[in-house]
């Protein structure tokens, strides 16, 4: 499963790892439909634009999404019409798509909630995107939550939101995140055993875990 790459890691820890590398990736303003979901996988990207004089379509791209991928939809942050709904959720669940990230809104959320399908968006709204927006590009660079995402970048989502990890730093981010996770777990164990918070944090270098390391 794709999730094995970041198994056991949270978006908070991965965000700290990104900070240490000086790499952006926290997607601002995107929230899960429900707490308790988890999503992880490589990005399959779709970019929308407002329709022209002759409206195009919202696209049939989902036929081409590989199993385990995360569908990343750039609708320019629009909240007045949706680009994801009931049909796409049903198909994504059936095809073992890892989840959907939308810089915009979704609808027909009951199916996703009942299926436990992870969707991260700016909200929910019932009005269709048909004849309002159209697909401009599939599997090109997109902007989601204020950050650039390219096909093959990794997306990790949980109750705190979504982070995007550039594909060229995926292994470095995971290694740093696991180190941070181990150090923070050690702090918890120490304070629960009676050590002071200051002493426990000092022993693990807590205040520098996320600090960008500058090469001499």
N, C-alpha and C positions, 0 to 999 in steps of 0.2 A: 504494500500500500504506500501511496505517496506520503502519508502522514508519518511514516517511519523516520523520515529525514529529520523532523523536528519533534519526534515523539516525547511527550512529557514536558515540553517547554511551553511557556506562555508568551503571549504577545508582549507583556511587560518586560520579560527577561530578554526577548529578542530585540525589543526597542532599545534596551540598555546596551546590548551588543552593537547595534547599529551606531549608537552614540559614540561608543569607544572607537569605532572605525572612522567616525566622521562621515558616515553615509546616511542620507535621508531615507525615509521609508514608512514613517507613521502616517496613515491615511486619515486626515482630519475630517471629522463630521460624519463618518460612516459607522452605523451601529447595527448590531444583530437584531433580527426580528424578535428573538427570544433569547434569554440567558441560557447557558448550559450547552450551547452548540459549539462545535469545533470544526474548523475547516483548514485544510492544508493541501497545496498542490501547485503545479506550474500554471502560469497564466495563459489563457486563450482570450485574446483581446478583440473587442468590437468598438468602433467609434461611430457615434451618431452625429448628425447635423440636422438643423431645421429643414423642412422640405422646401424645394424650389417651386417654380411655377407648375411643373409637372411632378407630382409627388412620387417618390420611390417607395420602397418597402422597408419594413422593420427587420427583414432578413430571415433566412432559413438556415443560418450558420450552425445551429445546434447539431445538425446532421454530421458536422465535421469535427466536433469537439471530442478529443480523446478521453477515454476513461481515466478518472483520477485528476482531471484538470479543473482549474477554477475559471469560470467564465467571468471576465472583467469587462464591464460595460461603461463606456464613457458617454454619458448623455449631457455633458456640460453642467452637471449639478442641477438640471431642471427638475422642478417639483410640480409642474403643472400637467405632466403626462408621463405615463409609465412606459418602460421598455422590457418589462418582465411580468409574466402572469401565469395563469393556471396551466395552459398547455405546455409551456416551457418547463415549469416545475415538474409536471408529470413525466415528461420525457427525460429530464435531467436525473430524476430519481431512478428511472428505469435503466438509464445508460451509465449509472454509477459516476456521474459528474460530482466532483468534490464539493462544489458550492458556487455561489454567485456573488459578485461584488459589483455594486451599481453606484456610479456617481450620478444619482437621480433617485427615482422612486420605483416601487413595485406595487403590484395589486394581486388580488385573489390570494391573499396571504394565508387563508385557512388551510389550503392544501399543503403549503410549505410547513406550517406549524404542526399539522397532524402527522406529516411524514418525517418531521425533524430535519428537514432539508435546510442547510445553512444559507441564509441570504443576509448580506450586509448592504445597507443602503442609507439614503438620507431620509427615508420615511416611506409611507404608503399613501397611495392616492388612486382612485378608481378609474380615472380618465385615460383612454387608450392613447398610445403614441402613433397609431396608424393615421396617416395623412397629416401628422404634425411633425414627426421626425423620420429620418430615413438613415439607413446604413451608409456611411461614407467609406469605411475601410474595415477589413477584417484581418486580424493578426498583423497589425502595425502598432506603432507606439501610441499610447493613450495617456491622458491625465486623469487621475482618480484621487479624490481627496487631497488635491493640491500637489500630488507627486506623479512623476513620470513612471509608467509601467510599460515594459516591453514584453512581447511574447517569450515565454520561457522563464521569466522572473518568477520567484516563488511568493505565494500569498499565504499568510497564516492568520486565521481569525478565531477569536474566542469572545467571551463575554465583555472584554475590555475594548474590542474593536478589531482593526485589521492593520497588519504591517505587510509591506512589500519588500522583498529581498532581491536585489539585483542578482541575476544568475551568475555573474562573475565573482561574487563574494559569498555565495551560499554556504560553502564549506567553512570559510573563516567565521561567518556569523554564527553558524551552529556551534562551532568549537568554543567560541567566546561565550555564547549564551549558556552552554553547559558548565563552563567554569563559574560564571556568575551564579547560576542556579545552585551549584554545590556550595559556594561560599555563603549564600544567603540561607541555605538549609542548615549550615553549620551554626550561623548566628542564632537561628530559631532554637536549635537544640541547646545551645549554650544558655540562652536566657530562660528557657523552660527548666533548665537544671539549676537555676539560681544565680547565674552570673549577671552582672549589670549590663544594661543595653550598651552603654558606652564602651565597656571592656570587650564585649562580644563583637561589636562593630569594628573596634580598633584591631582586634586579632585577625579579621578577615579583610581589612582595607575597604570597608563598606563604602566610604565616601568617595572612593576613587574607582569603584568597579565600572562605572559607565563613562569615566572621564576619557576624552580623546587622548590617545598616546601619540606624542610627537616624536618622530625619529630624529636623532641627533644629526 
